[in-house]
Amino acid sequence: MRQDEQNSITIREVAQESGVSIATVSRVLNNSESVTEKTRAKVTKAMAKLGYNRNAVARSLKIRKTRTIGIIAPELSNTFFMETLETMERIFADNEYTMVLCSSNNSIEDERKKLQVMIERTVDALVIIPVSEEGSHLLNKGLKQIPMILLDRQIPSLQFDTILTDNRYGVQCGIQGLVREGFKRIGFLGGSLQIPTAKERYLGYLDAMKEANLKVEEEFVFIEGHMDQKKGFALMREILQKPNPPQAFFIANDMLHLGATTYLMETYTPEDRPKVVFASFDYLFYSPLLHFCHYALCQPMEQIGKSVAKLVLQRLEGDWSNYPQKIVHTPELKVMVANGGIPAL
């Protein structure tokens, strides 16, 4: 059978082949419990014989539902984003929803374009990890009927459901670990303050330094650009070219952390490496192998993913109680004792 002939098979032909009514075929397609197993088997066999394929696009136009959840992330290389999305995908799949995932490439302009794509695909809901605190494009009229949840980053000027990690608290815990080891000079490797998480982690650093009565040395505080591996590599190289750098640093995310560690490992032999100690967001499966890391903040990624999926499904079911919700998860401090970290008493 040619492809165009296969696609033209209708439920009327399926009904004729199986000897049941069109309404019965429709009930089978919709998994109605009123259909007997014998009838269901008869209809299923007829569909297989004729090569019937349900037209999901036509159906979605009819019922105005696509059973899809749109996801827009700043980057797809970020382990935190991907592990959280894996949990979400399992829950959505159990509820017969499919995720449509794309990256905004850390660009507001790309974020606008991807939002328009999601509107045109008529997704049922959106989960967005915003690029920055600029969110006027999220007020697009085409998004009014689409439940939207912000993940990991909030936009203070807008009222949306938001799922967050307590970044400031986490950084304070990491700095406290470095202080327990006796460090009094602690630098900071972060990113642009236009990135909400970068801003919160920088503020957490300032809070912790003030609490410990330690001086912030602006020369060793870096709060510009993207928080990626290349940037971490370049920053650590720059730091170690300066006279008398600190020995301890808080690093704002895992990619910066990897970059800084890579520079140290590639540039120096074990005997010549400078004594440098890190505390960092995030704790991932390989964190204990990063020997300069004494403390890392572990975000409860599975819990975060569950919170997002549960809230999305709640909104899709028409439950808008407590809108907008703001759910904040607390990170856990992991101490790498084998690397030299000192647990809190």
FENPE-V831627 format. One line per field, one symbol per residue. psi: psi as a letter, one per 40 degrees, with the letter a starting at -180 (. if undefined). A space follows every 10 residues. Layout:
psi: ???
This chain:
psi: hiddddeehi dddddddefi idddddddde fheehidddd ddddddddde fhhhgddddd ddefhefihh hhidieehdd dddddddddd ddddefiiih hiieffhddd dddddddddd efidihhhgi daehedeeeh deedehhhhh hdhigdeigi hhhiigdddd dddddddddd eehehhihha aheehddddd dddddddddd defihhhddf hhfiaigidd ddddddddde eihfiieiih heiddddddd dddddddiid dehihhhiii hihidedeeg eehdhihhhg dddddddddd ddddddeehf ifhhihhhih ihhhhgddee ihii.
